[in-house]
Amino acid sequence: MKSFLSSLQRDWASWSPVERFVAVGFVTAAPIASLAFLLTL
């Protein structure tokens, strides 16, 4: 798990701002979307 996190940090450093924005947006939107989906069932 620790090696996964360190590789993620290393990858993050090489990411472009656009890729970072998309990744953060996806991580933020995923739980909100799943919650909204559950509420509409």
C-alpha positions, 0 to 999 in steps of 0.5 A: 500500500505504501509503495502504491502511494509513493508511486502515485505521488511520483506520478502526480508530480509528472501530471499536467494541470489538466490531468490533475484537474480531471483526477480531482474532479472525478474523485470529487464527483464519484461519491456525489454521483453515487449518493445522488443515484442512491437517493433517486432509487 
